[in-house]
Amino acid sequence: MRRDLVLVIDFGSQYTQLIARRIRELKVYCEIHPCSISLERVREISPRAIVLSGGPASTLEDNSPSIDREVFEVGVPVLGICYGMQLFCRLLGGRVERAEQREFGPATIEIDFSAGVFGRFRAGDRVNVWMSHGDRVAALPQGFVTLAHSENAPFAAAANLDRHIYGLQFHPEVVHTDRGTEMLAAFLFEVANLLPTWTPLSFIEESVGRIRGQIGEGRAVCALSGGVDSTVAAVLVSQAIGDRLCCIFVDNGLLRTNEARDVVRMIGDHLHLQLIHVDAAERFITALRGVFEPEQKRKIIGKLFIDVFEEEAKKIGEIGFLVQGTLYPDVIESTSFKGPSAVIKSHHNVGGLPERIQLSLVEPLRELFKDEVRRVGKELHIPNHILWRQPFPGPGLAVRCLGAVSEDKLKILREADEILETEIRAAGLYEQLWQSFCVILPIQTVGVMGDDRTYENAIVIRAVTSNDAMTADWARLPYELLSRISSNIINEVPGCNRVVYDISSKPPATIEWE
């Protein structure tokens, strides 16, 4: 079955991923590609519609990002958003100029013509939208008509109705634009005549066939952590090749209380996957002794993980494939308009494995965002408590134990983290948070317990909300809950006399501390 595809061309907007998410929420498949994409590649992808994202540049600047003018001759509907609209206006013969008054924030447009993206609106309707531009379209290309205007933008929306090219000076993808989803839906369904067929079930059916085609009669291994991504990836591959998939779970001694036991039970009781459980805790703790620098910790853990995994994989016999739970944000991050991001931290602890033991990668989730992974998992009948496990870093508690890792510090951290999770779950907030965890600082603070002076460890509570971890905001937990968590940790965890709460957002901070 041919999959309809919407091509989102990225010009560096902070909202590009949000455009893709909105389109997928309407059950239409889309992919983000950088604006450096060639005309040949566009034709090869064969999209049914194209969306040009916004971007921070100005089309009036030399060397501003652009695309091949022939993209507009491919013969499919095009929607330009903000910079995307200004770009096609310049390319097609219109005129763009510096706005007399820049618009960053809320504005009101008035619909002039009920057609295309505004087919569900009436002329004269006033709509609150979100603007973010310093330039504006001063003259439309030949054949274009005005669809909407605002006080500062005479062409807040425009279109060539015959060629099905539409432009919006505002951002329909953000929640601040009223009825923005209706505009996108009209473009997809009324203008491009697409069907809402991108569903978890259709993804599973297509993926199973693709996996069978890739692996054939071969065998695969999966580095299973018990997290959502690797678990859903393993179950999906198991649907395709059955017991020719073997999962390897490495206990690195850096897990939370009873986590290794719970993961093994989960795999056996609920998922019935073939599993090898490796207890390598002593090897990891020994290798980390005396290591303070965060990136060095990650590299030690990553290298040792590969060593242990390779040893176990060789015992299985001939294997040709490695299953990884790579998600779409990872793919976008490495192929975005801005290029691969600077290395903030090494975090893929299976990195290097395919080359090391000559394995071909199987990444069944590389097209999905995290929320889509959960929906696929639900369709695969994976229990809810597994699907809604909060993300846990590959290096485990080593990157939440700041400074040198020791068994004493890990014990304190585990006990504090267990109290935090218990209270968060009891408050009914666990699934509302992207992550909630404790960090132990490499300092000691003075305190008083009873009549005794103490000099013990400080614990940081970190709780954030997010959709995909690309950005995150600190969670406004109730004071009463924070008070109870703090009191329980100090009273019940020996070696801890202070608890603090992290109120940093990402950016500029990261979610994890190391």
VOTI-994197 format. One line per field, with one value per residue (C-alpha): residue number from 1; residue in three letters; x, y, z. Coordinates in nm, 4 decimals, m for minus. Each point is the difference from the previous one (the first is absolute). Layout:
% residues N
n = [NUM; ...]
res = [Ala; ...]
X = [X; ...]
Y = [Y; ...]
Z = [Z; ...]
% end
This chain:
% residues 514
n = [1; 2; 3; 4; 5; 6; 7; 8; 9; 10; 11; 12; 13; 14; 15; 16; 17; 18; 19; 20; 21; 22; 23; 24; 25; 26; 27; 28; 29; 30; 31; 32; 33; 34; 35; 36; 37; 38; 39; 40; 41; 42; 43; 44; 45; 46; 47; 48; 49; 50; 51; 52; 53; 54; 55; 56; 57; 58; 59; 60; 61; 62; 63; 64; 65; 66; 67; 68; 69; 70; 71; 72; 73; 74; 75; 76; 77; 78; 79; 80; 81; 82; 83; 84; 85; 86; 87; 88; 89; 90; 91; 92; 93; 94; 95; 96; 97; 98; 99; 100; 101; 102; 103; 104; 105; 106; 107; 108; 109; 110; 111; 112; 113; 114; 115; 116; 117; 118; 119; 120; 121; 122; 123; 124; 125; 126; 127; 128; 129; 130; 131; 132; 133; 134; 135; 136; 137; 138; 139; 140; 141; 142; 143; 144; 145; 146; 147; 148; 149; 150; 151; 152; 153; 154; 155; 156; 157; 158; 159; 160; 161; 162; 163; 164; 165; 166; 167; 168; 169; 170; 171; 172; 173; 174; 175; 176; 177; 178; 179; 180; 181; 182; 183; 184; 185; 186; 187; 188; 189; 190; 191; 192; 193; 194; 195; 196; 197; 198; 199; 200; 201; 202; 203; 204; 205; 206; 207; 208; 209; 210; 211; 212; 213; 214; 215; 216; 217; 218; 219; 220; 221; 222; 223; 224; 225; 226; 227; 228; 229; 230; 231; 232; 233; 234; 235; 236; 237; 238; 239; 240; 241; 242; 243; 244; 245; 246; 247; 248; 249; 250; 251; 252; 253; 254; 255; 256; 257; 258; 259; 260; 261; 262; 263; 264; 265; 266; 267; 268; 269; 270; 271; 272; 273; 274; 275; 276; 277; 278; 279; 280; 281; 282; 283; 284; 285; 286; 287; 288; 289; 290; 291; 292; 293; 294; 295; 296; 297; 298; 299; 300; 301; 302; 303; 304; 305; 306; 307; 308; 309; 310; 311; 312; 313; 314; 315; 316; 317; 318; 319; 320; 321; 322; 323; 324; 325; 326; 327; 328; 329; 330; 331; 332; 333; 334; 335; 336; 337; 338; 339; 340; 341; 342; 343; 344; 345; 346; 347; 348; 349; 350; 351; 352; 353; 354; 355; 356; 357; 358; 359; 360; 361; 362; 363; 364; 365; 366; 367; 368; 369; 370; 371; 372; 373; 374; 375; 376; 377; 378; 379; 380; 381; 382; 383; 384; 385; 386; 387; 388; 389; 390; 391; 392; 393; 394; 395; 396; 397; 398; 399; 400; 401; 402; 403; 404; 405; 406; 407; 408; 409; 410; 411; 412; 413; 414; 415; 416; 417; 418; 419; 420; 421; 422; 423; 424; 425; 426; 427; 428; 429; 430; 431; 432; 433; 434; 435; 436; 437; 438; 439; 440; 441; 442; 443; 444; 445; 446; 447; 448; 449; 450; 451; 452; 453; 454; 455; 456; 457; 458; 459; 460; 461; 462; 463; 464; 465; 466; 467; 468; 469; 470; 471; 472; 473; 474; 475; 476; 477; 478; 479; 480; 481; 482; 483; 484; 485; 486; 487; 488; 489; 490; 491; 492; 493; 494; 495; 496; 497; 498; 499; 500; 501; 502; 503; 504; 505; 506; 507; 508; 509; 510; 511; 512; 513; 514]
res = [Met; Arg; Arg; Asp; Leu; Val; Leu; Val; Ile; Asp; Phe; Gly; Ser; Gln; Tyr; Thr; Gln; Leu; Ile; Ala; Arg; Arg; Ile; Arg; Glu; Leu; Lys; Val; Tyr; Cys; Glu; Ile; His; Pro; Cys; Ser; Ile; Ser; Leu; Glu; Arg; Val; Arg; Glu; Ile; Ser; Pro; Arg; Ala; Ile; Val; Leu; Ser; Gly; Gly; Pro; Ala; Ser; Thr; Leu; Glu; Asp; Asn; Ser; Pro; Ser; Ile; Asp; Arg; Glu; Val; Phe; Glu; Val; Gly; Val; Pro; Val; Leu; Gly; Ile; Cys; Tyr; Gly; Met; Gln; Leu; Phe; Cys; Arg; Leu; Leu; Gly; Gly; Arg; Val; Glu; Arg; Ala; Glu; Gln; Arg; Glu; Phe; Gly; Pro; Ala; Thr; Ile; Glu; Ile; Asp; Phe; Ser; Ala; Gly; Val; Phe; Gly; Arg; Phe; Arg; Ala; Gly; Asp; Arg; Val; Asn; Val; Trp; Met; Ser; His; Gly; Asp; Arg; Val; Ala; Ala; Leu; Pro; Gln; Gly; Phe; Val; Thr; Leu; Ala; His; Ser; Glu; Asn; Ala; Pro; Phe; Ala; Ala; Ala; Ala; Asn; Leu; Asp; Arg; His; Ile; Tyr; Gly; Leu; Gln; Phe; His; Pro; Glu; Val; Val; His; Thr; Asp; Arg; Gly; Thr; Glu; Met; Leu; Ala; Ala; Phe; Leu; Phe; Glu; Val; Ala; Asn; Leu; Leu; Pro; Thr; Trp; Thr; Pro; Leu; Ser; Phe; Ile; Glu; Glu; Ser; Val; Gly; Arg; Ile; Arg; Gly; Gln; Ile; Gly; Glu; Gly; Arg; Ala; Val; Cys; Ala; Leu; Ser; Gly; Gly; Val; Asp; Ser; Thr; Val; Ala; Ala; Val; Leu; Val; Ser; Gln; Ala; Ile; Gly; Asp; Arg; Leu; Cys; Cys; Ile; Phe; Val; Asp; Asn; Gly; Leu; Leu; Arg; Thr; Asn; Glu; Ala; Arg; Asp; Val; Val; Arg; Met; Ile; Gly; Asp; His; Leu; His; Leu; Gln; Leu; Ile; His; Val; Asp; Ala; Ala; Glu; Arg; Phe; Ile; Thr; Ala; Leu; Arg; Gly; Val; Phe; Glu; Pro; Glu; Gln; Lys; Arg; Lys; Ile; Ile; Gly; Lys; Leu; Phe; Ile; Asp; Val; Phe; Glu; Glu; Glu; Ala; Lys; Lys; Ile; Gly; Glu; Ile; Gly; Phe; Leu; Val; Gln; Gly; Thr; Leu; Tyr; Pro; Asp; Val; Ile; Glu; Ser; Thr; Ser; Phe; Lys; Gly; Pro; Ser; Ala; Val; Ile; Lys; Ser; His; His; Asn; Val; Gly; Gly; Leu; Pro; Glu; Arg; Ile; Gln; Leu; Ser; Leu; Val; Glu; Pro; Leu; Arg; Glu; Leu; Phe; Lys; Asp; Glu; Val; Arg; Arg; Val; Gly; Lys; Glu; Leu; His; Ile; Pro; Asn; His; Ile; Leu; Trp; Arg; Gln; Pro; Phe; Pro; Gly; Pro; Gly; Leu; Ala; Val; Arg; Cys; Leu; Gly; Ala; Val; Ser; Glu; Asp; Lys; Leu; Lys; Ile; Leu; Arg; Glu; Ala; Asp; Glu; Ile; Leu; Glu; Thr; Glu; Ile; Arg; Ala; Ala; Gly; Leu; Tyr; Glu; Gln; Leu; Trp; Gln; Ser; Phe; Cys; Val; Ile; Leu; Pro; Ile; Gln; Thr; Val; Gly; Val; Met; Gly; Asp; Asp; Arg; Thr; Tyr; Glu; Asn; Ala; Ile; Val; Ile; Arg; Ala; Val; Thr; Ser; Asn; Asp; Ala; Met; Thr; Ala; Asp; Trp; Ala; Arg; Leu; Pro; Tyr; Glu; Leu; Leu; Ser; Arg; Ile; Ser; Ser; Asn; Ile; Ile; Asn; Glu; Val; Pro; Gly; Cys; Asn; Arg; Val; Val; Tyr; Asp; Ile; Ser; Ser; Lys; Pro; Pro; Ala; Thr; Ile; Glu; Trp; Glu]
X = [0.0000; 0.1396; 0.0472; m0.1009; 0.2808; 0.0132; 0.3484; 0.0831; 0.3006; 0.1883; 0.1448; 0.1096; m0.3220; m0.0411; m0.3483; 0.0938; m0.0472; m0.3306; m0.1209; 0.0815; m0.1733; m0.3165; m0.0120; 0.0489; m0.2682; m0.2316; 0.1048; 0.2069; 0.3608; 0.2660; 0.3774; 0.2291; 0.2883; 0.2517; m0.0395; 0.3195; m0.2049; 0.0524; m0.2739; 0.0882; m0.0497; m0.3348; m0.1154; 0.1350; m0.1954; m0.3073; m0.1953; m0.3731; 0.0448; 0.2856; 0.0207; 0.2711; 0.0817; 0.0790; 0.3546; 0.2101; 0.1663; m0.1205; m0.0540; 0.1504; 0.3400; 0.2727; 0.0384; m0.3313; m0.1243; m0.1976; m0.1236; m0.0064; m0.2741; m0.0987; m0.1418; m0.3120; m0.0282; m0.0119; m0.3766; m0.1091; m0.1569; 0.2446; m0.0544; 0.2557; 0.0025; 0.1571; 0.3518; m0.1298; m0.2629; 0.2474; 0.2413; m0.2454; m0.1242; 0.3542; 0.0717; m0.3233; 0.0276; m0.1549; 0.1680; 0.1033; 0.1071; 0.0938; m0.3162; m0.0605; m0.1038; 0.1308; m0.2541; 0.0992; m0.2984; m0.3794; m0.1756; m0.3445; m0.0617; m0.3177; m0.0996; m0.0448; m0.0704; m0.1480; 0.2014; 0.2703; 0.1526; m0.2872; m0.2665; m0.1459; m0.0191; m0.2240; 0.1114; 0.0040; 0.0931; 0.2619; 0.2504; 0.2654; 0.3354; 0.3661; 0.2399; 0.3800; 0.1575; 0.2092; m0.0662; m0.3287; m0.1293; m0.0405; m0.1221; m0.1370; 0.1275; m0.2173; m0.3018; m0.0215; m0.2958; m0.0279; m0.1730; 0.0420; 0.1546; 0.0976; 0.0678; 0.3736; m0.0046; m0.2089; 0.0655; m0.0302; m0.1098; 0.0039; m0.0401; 0.0231; m0.3184; 0.0698; 0.3489; m0.1055; 0.2771; m0.0949; 0.1853; m0.0623; 0.1984; m0.0907; 0.0514; m0.3074; 0.1863; 0.0262; m0.2766; m0.0146; m0.1583; m0.3740; m0.1260; 0.3495; m0.0613; m0.3053; 0.2206; 0.2499; m0.2808; m0.1552; 0.3369; 0.0518; m0.3501; m0.1760; 0.2969; 0.2320; m0.2805; 0.1909; m0.1595; 0.0549; 0.1560; 0.3137; m0.1030; 0.1840; m0.1533; 0.1036; 0.3508; 0.0249; m0.1214; 0.2423; 0.2917; m0.0417; 0.0202; 0.3021; 0.1818; m0.0620; 0.1358; 0.3112; 0.0850; m0.1237; 0.0875; 0.2716; 0.0212; 0.0068; 0.0966; m0.1420; 0.1631; m0.3070; 0.0015; m0.3628; m0.0714; m0.2866; 0.2025; 0.2041; m0.3003; m0.2357; 0.2761; 0.0631; m0.3685; m0.0472; 0.2981; m0.1186; m0.3333; 0.1976; 0.2601; m0.1160; 0.2628; 0.2758; 0.0260; 0.2017; 0.0003; 0.2983; m0.0518; 0.3209; m0.0226; 0.2767; m0.0507; m0.1185; m0.3716; m0.2702; m0.1277; m0.1180; 0.0120; 0.1908; m0.2484; m0.2975; 0.1331; 0.0639; m0.3506; m0.1524; 0.1699; m0.0944; m0.3485; m0.1418; 0.1953; 0.1286; 0.3175; 0.3149; 0.2287; 0.3570; 0.0568; 0.3615; 0.1038; 0.3066; m0.0446; 0.3399; 0.1821; m0.1659; 0.0403; 0.3680; 0.0612; m0.1599; 0.1931; 0.1675; m0.1448; m0.1437; m0.0428; m0.3529; 0.0986; 0.2723; m0.2593; m0.2256; 0.2823; 0.1119; m0.3560; m0.0586; 0.3218; m0.0552; m0.3602; 0.1222; 0.2572; m0.2623; m0.2605; 0.2499; 0.1035; m0.3607; m0.0926; 0.2856; m0.1344; m0.3311; 0.1479; m0.0299; m0.1838; m0.0345; m0.2127; m0.0184; m0.3347; 0.0097; m0.2780; 0.1116; m0.2786; m0.0747; 0.1374; 0.3391; m0.0208; m0.1031; 0.2775; 0.2638; m0.1485; m0.1557; 0.0507; 0.2548; 0.1929; 0.0925; m0.0210; 0.3066; 0.0760; m0.1463; 0.0371; 0.0436; m0.3182; m0.0480; 0.1628; m0.0405; 0.1984; 0.2813; m0.1610; m0.0974; 0.3541; 0.1620; m0.1750; m0.1005; m0.3732; m0.2551; m0.2272; m0.3743; m0.1683; m0.3756; m0.0937; 0.2214; m0.3089; m0.1814; m0.0198; m0.0227; m0.3784; m0.0399; 0.2216; m0.2358; m0.3027; 0.1706; 0.0862; m0.3616; m0.1057; 0.2558; m0.1711; 0.3032; m0.1208; m0.0583; 0.2450; 0.2775; m0.1023; m0.0130; 0.3305; 0.1898; 0.3213; 0.3146; 0.3502; 0.2151; 0.2846; m0.2547; 0.0602; 0.3640; m0.1111; m0.2240; 0.2817; 0.2072; 0.3717; 0.1502; m0.2408; 0.0063; m0.2231; m0.0790; m0.1194; m0.1975; m0.1758; m0.1024; m0.1140; m0.2067; m0.1791; m0.0741; m0.1186; m0.2315; m0.1625; m0.0413; m0.1629; m0.2321; m0.1244; m0.0315; m0.2063; m0.2148; m0.0741; m0.1148; 0.2678; 0.2360; m0.1442; m0.0435; 0.3738; 0.2586; 0.2542; 0.0348; 0.3167; 0.2610; 0.3592; 0.2653; 0.2457; 0.3789; m0.0136; m0.1021; m0.2026; m0.0319; m0.3197; m0.1472; m0.1856; m0.1212; 0.2786; 0.2729; 0.1768; 0.0114; 0.2106; m0.1642; m0.1164; m0.2392; m0.2639; m0.1484; m0.3517; m0.0461; m0.3480; m0.0814; m0.2840; 0.0677; m0.1392; 0.3194; 0.2952; 0.1183; m0.1228; m0.1243; m0.1390; 0.0338; m0.3149; m0.1967; m0.0407; m0.2265; 0.1858; m0.1641; 0.1345; 0.3506; m0.0101; m0.1036; 0.2690; 0.2689; m0.1036; m0.0133; 0.3399; 0.1737; m0.1665; 0.0293; 0.3246; 0.3134; 0.2711; m0.2313; m0.0852; m0.1100; m0.2414; m0.0243; m0.2253; 0.1337; m0.2047; 0.2041; m0.1563; 0.1527; 0.1519; 0.2196; 0.0400; m0.0196; m0.2417; 0.2772; 0.2703; 0.2893]
Y = [0.0000; 0.3422; 0.2322; 0.3640; 0.2273; 0.3691; 0.1498; 0.2648; 0.2037; 0.1447; 0.3511; m0.0110; 0.0946; m0.0884; m0.1192; m0.2393; m0.3112; 0.1389; 0.0269; m0.3690; m0.0950; 0.1896; m0.1691; m0.3434; 0.0725; 0.0346; m0.3576; 0.1012; m0.1168; 0.2679; 0.0294; 0.2930; 0.0625; 0.2882; 0.2819; m0.1235; m0.2886; m0.0333; 0.0159; m0.3565; m0.1171; 0.1805; m0.1824; m0.3284; 0.0436; 0.0721; 0.2004; 0.0621; 0.3462; 0.2265; 0.2309; 0.2674; 0.0743; 0.3304; 0.0978; 0.2596; 0.1437; 0.2810; m0.0582; 0.3486; m0.1152; m0.1282; m0.3789; m0.0459; m0.3609; m0.0808; m0.2860; m0.0824; 0.2058; m0.3129; m0.1460; 0.2041; m0.1804; m0.3491; 0.0190; m0.0437; 0.2535; 0.2174; 0.1796; 0.2627; 0.1051; 0.3342; m0.0136; m0.2672; 0.2431; 0.2860; m0.2300; m0.1217; 0.3552; 0.1110; m0.3061; 0.0378; 0.3717; 0.1713; 0.2506; m0.0260; 0.2938; 0.0816; 0.0400; 0.3477; m0.1709; m0.3488; m0.2456; m0.2559; m0.1284; 0.0173; 0.1764; m0.0046; m0.0728; 0.0552; m0.2562; 0.1618; m0.3083; m0.3338; m0.2497; m0.2636; 0.0114; 0.2314; m0.2149; m0.0702; 0.3737; 0.2826; 0.3292; 0.2582; m0.2483; 0.1382; m0.2528; 0.0313; m0.1247; m0.0150; 0.2140; m0.0224; 0.2097; 0.3097; 0.0071; 0.0042; m0.0632; 0.3379; m0.1280; m0.3378; m0.1971; 0.0051; m0.2272; 0.0224; 0.1380; 0.1229; m0.2405; 0.1941; 0.3181; 0.1443; 0.3540; m0.0337; m0.2634; 0.0837; m0.3527; m0.2064; m0.2897; m0.0410; m0.2652; m0.0902; m0.2043; m0.1493; m0.1241; m0.0932; 0.2082; 0.1511; 0.2304; 0.0924; 0.2796; m0.1450; m0.3414; m0.2273; m0.2810; 0.1727; m0.0146; 0.3809; 0.0041; m0.0598; m0.2704; m0.0533; m0.3744; 0.0671; 0.1954; m0.2863; m0.2541; 0.2000; 0.0078; m0.3742; m0.1268; 0.2594; 0.1385; m0.3042; m0.2595; m0.2209; m0.2635; m0.0388; m0.3468; 0.0454; m0.2066; m0.2240; m0.3096; 0.1028; 0.0735; m0.3438; m0.1821; 0.1883; m0.0358; m0.3749; m0.0491; 0.2294; m0.1749; m0.3426; 0.1255; 0.1413; m0.2926; m0.2829; m0.3316; 0.1643; 0.0515; 0.3223; 0.1201; 0.2939; 0.1905; 0.0123; 0.2499; m0.0331; 0.3539; 0.0836; 0.0331; m0.3202; m0.1983; 0.1092; m0.0539; m0.3527; m0.0967; 0.1368; m0.1959; m0.3088; 0.0300; m0.0214; m0.2727; m0.1745; m0.1817; 0.0910; 0.3153; m0.0236; 0.2866; 0.0708; 0.1919; 0.1213; 0.0851; 0.2581; 0.0524; 0.3536; m0.0736; 0.1043; m0.2111; m0.3445; 0.1183; m0.3027; m0.2355; 0.1956; 0.0103; m0.3757; m0.0689; 0.2417; m0.1672; m0.3477; 0.0521; 0.2539; m0.0025; m0.3590; 0.1018; m0.2096; 0.1709; m0.0271; 0.1762; 0.0981; 0.1148; 0.2155; 0.2400; m0.0633; 0.0606; 0.3376; 0.1250; m0.0990; 0.1753; 0.3222; 0.0161; 0.3388; 0.1435; 0.3515; 0.1436; m0.0602; m0.0689; m0.2397; m0.1871; m0.0339; m0.1216; m0.2587; m0.1263; m0.0019; m0.1899; m0.2546; m0.0473; m0.0849; m0.2432; m0.1805; 0.0005; m0.1327; m0.2825; m0.1103; 0.0419; m0.2269; m0.2755; 0.0006; m0.0970; 0.1575; 0.3330; 0.2551; 0.2805; 0.2356; 0.1488; 0.3565; 0.2253; 0.3081; 0.2618; 0.2696; 0.2903; m0.1797; m0.0165; 0.3659; 0.1080; m0.1505; 0.1183; 0.3368; 0.3206; 0.1078; m0.3242; m0.2442; 0.1607; 0.0570; m0.2911; 0.0969; m0.3506; m0.3522; m0.1885; m0.2937; m0.2836; m0.2330; 0.2365; m0.1855; m0.3426; m0.0508; 0.0656; m0.1907; m0.3286; 0.0591; 0.0358; 0.1701; 0.2439; m0.0562; 0.3198; m0.0587; 0.3167; 0.2509; 0.1610; 0.0577; 0.2589; m0.1233; 0.0406; m0.1988; m0.2751; m0.0283; m0.0241; m0.2743; m0.1787; 0.0155; m0.1551; m0.2761; m0.0632; 0.1018; 0.0743; 0.3630; m0.0004; m0.0855; 0.2534; 0.2830; m0.0683; 0.3243; 0.0181; m0.1171; 0.0859; m0.2757; 0.0681; m0.0302; 0.1468; 0.0732; 0.3298; 0.0801; m0.0642; 0.3111; m0.0430; m0.3415; m0.2941; m0.2130; m0.2740; 0.2145; 0.2906; m0.2311; m0.1456; 0.3471; 0.0966; m0.3175; 0.0437; 0.3678; m0.0749; m0.2745; 0.2414; 0.2603; m0.2442; m0.1372; 0.3487; 0.1129; m0.3098; 0.0419; 0.3580; m0.1285; 0.2008; m0.2702; m0.0208; 0.3775; 0.0547; m0.0702; m0.0858; 0.0259; m0.1131; 0.0763; 0.1161; m0.0258; 0.2902; m0.0358; 0.2205; m0.0309; 0.2554; 0.0861; m0.0897; m0.0719; m0.3200; m0.0086; 0.1544; m0.1228; 0.1979; m0.1889; 0.0374; m0.2128; m0.0261; 0.2254; m0.1425; 0.1876; m0.0764; 0.0442; m0.0183; 0.1246; 0.0085; m0.0491; m0.1493; m0.1383; 0.1110; 0.2486; 0.2668; m0.0371; 0.2122; m0.0588; m0.1431; 0.2171; m0.2698; 0.0891; 0.1390; m0.2568; m0.2817; 0.1471; 0.0426; m0.3634; m0.1304; 0.2099; m0.1066; m0.3700; 0.0030; 0.1791; m0.2175; m0.3357; 0.0158; m0.0210; 0.2343; 0.2721; 0.3226; 0.2397; m0.0108; 0.2688; 0.0376; 0.0745; 0.2731; 0.0179; m0.0422; m0.1541; 0.2013; 0.1365; m0.2950; m0.3643; m0.2429; m0.2141; 0.1657; m0.1792]
Z = [0.0000; m0.0994; 0.2952; m0.0578; 0.1155; 0.0831; m0.0340; 0.2614; m0.1164; 0.2972; m0.0060; 0.3633; 0.1781; 0.3654; m0.0993; m0.2818; 0.2137; 0.1179; m0.3608; m0.0488; 0.3226; m0.0944; m0.3411; 0.1551; 0.2593; m0.2999; m0.0950; m0.3012; m0.0279; m0.0460; 0.0027; 0.0759; m0.2395; 0.0000; m0.2513; m0.1654; m0.1428; m0.3741; m0.2593; m0.0983; 0.3567; 0.0229; m0.3116; 0.1355; 0.3245; m0.2139; 0.2598; m0.0312; 0.1549; 0.1135; 0.3022; 0.0233; 0.3640; 0.1603; 0.0880; 0.1831; m0.3137; m0.2254; m0.3713; m0.0481; 0.1251; m0.2276; 0.0138; 0.1808; m0.0235; m0.3117; m0.2170; m0.3693; m0.1688; m0.1903; 0.3227; m0.0773; m0.3344; 0.1554; m0.0281; 0.3635; 0.2403; 0.1939; 0.3315; 0.1038; 0.3642; 0.1021; m0.1537; m0.2367; m0.1319; m0.0365; m0.1829; m0.2617; m0.0526; m0.0860; m0.2123; m0.1976; m0.0695; 0.3003; 0.2319; 0.3658; 0.2147; 0.3554; 0.2051; 0.1391; 0.3190; 0.0753; 0.1356; 0.2626; 0.1879; m0.0200; m0.2870; m0.1582; m0.3675; m0.1992; m0.2610; m0.3424; m0.2095; 0.1083; m0.2028; 0.0361; 0.3483; 0.1003; m0.1623; 0.3448; 0.0808; m0.1211; m0.1495; 0.2780; 0.2743; 0.2387; 0.1317; 0.2693; m0.1303; 0.1022; m0.2040; 0.0044; m0.2748; m0.0678; m0.3771; m0.1844; m0.3505; m0.1751; m0.3383; m0.1017; m0.2994; m0.3110; 0.0289; 0.3803; 0.1983; 0.3566; 0.2377; 0.3257; 0.1373; 0.3367; 0.1175; m0.0709; m0.2757; m0.3097; m0.1262; 0.3181; m0.2229; m0.3755; m0.2675; m0.3620; m0.0105; m0.3421; 0.0946; 0.3575; 0.1596; 0.3362; 0.2371; 0.3628; 0.1640; 0.3421; 0.1624; m0.0164; 0.1776; 0.3409; 0.2601; 0.0118; m0.3482; 0.0247; m0.2349; m0.1367; m0.0197; m0.2191; m0.2421; m0.0216; m0.0346; m0.2855; m0.1776; 0.0423; m0.0704; m0.2167; m0.1940; m0.0215; 0.0141; 0.2462; 0.2213; 0.3786; m0.0213; 0.2145; 0.3055; 0.2474; m0.1607; m0.3518; 0.1305; 0.1624; m0.3100; m0.2233; 0.2458; 0.0456; m0.3743; m0.0286; 0.2880; m0.1524; m0.3285; 0.1673; 0.2299; m0.2211; 0.1671; 0.2111; 0.3753; 0.2014; 0.3463; 0.1919; 0.2833; 0.2224; 0.2861; 0.1072; m0.1203; m0.2331; m0.3216; 0.0156; 0.1290; m0.2790; m0.2588; 0.1318; 0.0015; m0.3516; m0.1339; 0.1878; m0.1859; m0.3233; 0.0723; 0.3178; 0.2073; m0.2444; 0.2108; 0.3217; 0.2505; 0.2240; 0.3231; 0.1632; 0.3699; 0.0379; 0.3726; m0.0689; 0.0015; 0.2426; 0.2894; m0.1235; m0.3620; m0.1327; 0.1664; m0.1331; m0.3571; m0.0064; 0.1341; m0.2490; m0.2964; 0.1183; 0.1437; m0.2430; m0.3226; m0.0213; m0.1818; m0.0052; 0.2522; 0.1237; 0.3329; 0.0660; 0.3490; m0.0683; 0.2918; 0.1574; m0.3305; m0.0517; 0.3578; m0.0016; m0.3326; 0.1292; 0.3251; 0.0392; m0.3237; 0.0392; m0.3514; m0.1439; m0.3602; 0.1140; 0.2067; m0.3039; m0.2212; 0.2567; 0.0393; m0.3765; m0.0763; 0.2763; m0.1099; m0.3489; 0.1433; 0.2097; m0.2765; m0.2529; 0.2334; 0.0435; m0.3658; m0.1069; 0.2242; m0.1883; m0.3348; m0.3415; 0.0147; m0.2763; 0.1449; 0.2981; 0.1025; 0.1375; 0.1246; m0.1949; m0.0171; m0.2551; 0.2115; m0.0082; m0.3803; m0.0312; 0.2366; m0.2287; m0.3317; 0.0819; m0.1994; 0.2603; m0.0309; 0.2758; 0.3400; 0.2090; 0.2291; 0.3353; 0.1370; m0.1276; 0.0744; m0.2342; 0.1891; m0.2958; m0.2208; m0.1747; 0.0326; m0.3659; m0.1211; 0.2828; m0.0695; m0.3631; 0.0553; m0.2228; 0.1818; 0.0307; 0.1214; m0.0250; 0.1935; m0.1793; m0.1606; 0.3318; 0.2735; 0.3603; 0.0254; m0.3229; 0.1437; 0.2948; m0.2297; m0.2005; 0.3251; 0.1083; m0.3325; 0.0686; 0.3379; 0.2050; 0.3567; 0.0870; 0.2914; m0.2460; m0.2637; 0.2515; 0.1697; 0.0158; m0.2067; 0.1761; m0.1276; m0.1493; 0.2473; 0.2800; 0.3431; m0.0870; m0.1563; 0.2961; 0.2461; m0.0589; 0.0465; 0.0666; 0.0122; 0.3142; 0.1347; 0.3070; m0.2136; m0.2272; 0.3043; 0.1199; m0.3490; m0.0463; 0.3305; m0.0656; m0.3536; 0.1238; 0.2457; m0.2741; m0.2422; 0.2680; 0.0895; m0.3633; m0.0828; 0.3113; m0.1069; m0.3430; m0.1798; m0.1317; m0.3531; m0.0222; 0.0430; m0.2671; 0.2695; 0.3755; 0.1765; 0.2636; m0.0363; 0.2703; 0.0108; 0.0496; 0.3087; 0.3598; 0.1898; 0.3658; 0.1825; 0.3411; 0.0880; 0.3541; 0.2042; m0.2351; m0.2669; m0.3325; m0.3118; m0.2628; m0.3603; m0.1908; m0.2334; m0.2958; m0.1227; m0.3753; m0.1568; m0.3493; m0.2497; m0.3710; m0.3219; m0.1505; 0.2194; m0.2639; 0.2411; 0.3573; 0.2806; 0.3713; 0.1533; 0.2426; 0.2625; 0.2953; 0.3001; 0.2252; m0.2181; m0.0081; 0.3761; 0.0520; m0.2390; 0.1677; 0.3485; m0.0914; m0.1713; 0.2875; 0.2644; m0.1772; m0.1995; 0.2164; m0.1229; m0.1351; 0.1814; m0.2747; m0.2970; m0.2692; m0.3083; m0.3483; m0.1764; m0.3223; m0.3440; m0.3132; m0.1568; 0.1482; 0.2391; m0.1067; 0.1639; 0.1475; 0.2068; m0.1721]
% end
